[in-house]
Amino acid sequence: MENKLKPSIRINNPKELGRFICKERKILKLTQKEISEFTDVGRKFVLEVEKGKTTAQIGKIFEVLNGLGLELHLIKRGDS
Protein backbone atom coordinates (compact mmCIF):
# COMPACT_ATOMS: atom_id res chain seq x y z
CA MET A 1 0.00 0.00 0.00
CA GLU A 2 1.42 3.35 -1.06
CA ASN A 3 1.60 6.14 1.54
CA LYS A 4 0.44 9.32 -0.21
CA LEU A 5 0.84 12.64 1.54
CA LYS A 6 -2.23 14.82 1.54
CA PRO A 7 -1.72 18.39 0.31
CA SER A 8 -1.13 20.92 3.05
CA ILE A 9 -0.91 24.67 3.35
CA ARG A 10 1.03 26.82 5.77
CA ILE A 11 -1.14 29.23 7.75
CA ASN A 12 0.77 32.03 9.47
CA ASN A 13 -1.97 34.26 10.85
CA PRO A 14 -5.74 34.59 11.37
CA LYS A 15 -6.28 36.35 8.02
CA GLU A 16 -4.69 33.46 6.11
CA LEU A 17 -6.78 30.96 8.09
CA GLY A 18 -9.91 32.95 7.31
CA ARG A 19 -9.14 33.09 3.59
CA PHE A 20 -8.52 29.35 3.54
CA ILE A 21 -11.75 28.58 5.39
CA CYS A 22 -13.70 30.85 3.02
CA LYS A 23 -12.14 29.19 -0.02
CA GLU A 24 -12.97 25.69 1.26
CA ARG A 25 -16.54 26.71 2.09
CA LYS A 26 -17.02 28.03 -1.43
CA ILE A 27 -15.51 24.89 -2.98
CA LEU A 28 -18.13 22.91 -1.05
CA LYS A 29 -20.79 25.37 -2.33
CA LEU A 30 -21.93 26.20 1.20
CA THR A 31 -23.12 29.52 2.53
CA GLN A 32 -21.96 31.01 5.82
CA LYS A 33 -25.46 30.36 7.15
CA GLU A 34 -25.33 26.68 6.18
CA ILE A 35 -21.96 26.23 7.88
CA SER A 36 -23.24 27.97 11.01
CA GLU A 37 -26.32 25.74 11.13
CA PHE A 38 -24.54 22.40 11.04
CA THR A 39 -21.53 23.41 13.12
CA ASP A 40 -23.61 25.09 15.84
CA VAL A 41 -21.75 28.41 15.65
CA GLY A 42 -23.34 31.69 14.68
CA ARG A 43 -23.26 33.03 11.12
CA LYS A 44 -21.61 36.18 12.47
CA PHE A 45 -18.81 34.03 13.90
CA VAL A 46 -18.19 32.38 10.50
CA LEU A 47 -18.11 35.83 8.89
CA GLU A 48 -15.62 37.12 11.47
CA VAL A 49 -13.34 34.07 11.13
CA GLU A 50 -13.33 34.44 7.36
CA LYS A 51 -12.31 38.09 7.84
CA GLY A 52 -9.40 36.99 10.06
CA LYS A 53 -10.68 37.98 13.49
CA THR A 54 -7.73 37.67 15.86
CA THR A 55 -9.78 36.96 18.98
CA ALA A 56 -11.94 34.11 17.64
CA GLN A 57 -12.59 31.27 20.08
CA ILE A 58 -10.41 28.29 19.22
CA GLY A 59 -13.12 25.76 20.10
CA LYS A 60 -15.51 27.33 17.63
CA ILE A 61 -12.78 27.44 14.98
CA PHE A 62 -12.39 23.69 15.39
CA GLU A 63 -16.16 23.31 14.91
CA VAL A 64 -15.94 25.19 11.60
CA LEU A 65 -12.86 23.22 10.48
CA ASN A 66 -14.55 19.92 11.33
CA GLY A 67 -17.72 21.02 9.54
CA LEU A 68 -15.67 21.65 6.39
CA GLY A 69 -13.93 18.29 6.68
CA LEU A 70 -10.59 19.88 7.57
CA GLU A 71 -7.99 18.80 10.12
CA LEU A 72 -5.39 20.91 11.88
CA HIS A 73 -1.84 19.53 11.99
CA LEU A 74 1.05 21.20 13.75
CA ILE A 75 4.66 20.72 12.70
CA LYS A 76 7.56 22.02 14.70
CA ARG A 77 9.59 24.54 12.69
CA GLY A 78 12.62 22.95 11.11
CA ASP A 79 11.09 19.45 11.23
CA SER A 80 9.55 19.54 7.76
Number of C-alpha atoms within 10 A of each C-alpha: 3 4 5 6 6 5 5 8 8 9 12 8 11 17 17 16 20 21 16 15 22 21 13 16 21 12 10 11 10 13 14 18 15 13 20 19 13 11 20 13 16 15 17 12 18 25 16 16 24 21 17 18 17 11 9 14 11 9 9 17 19 15 18 23 18 13 16 18 11 13 8 8 6 6 8 6 6 5 5 5
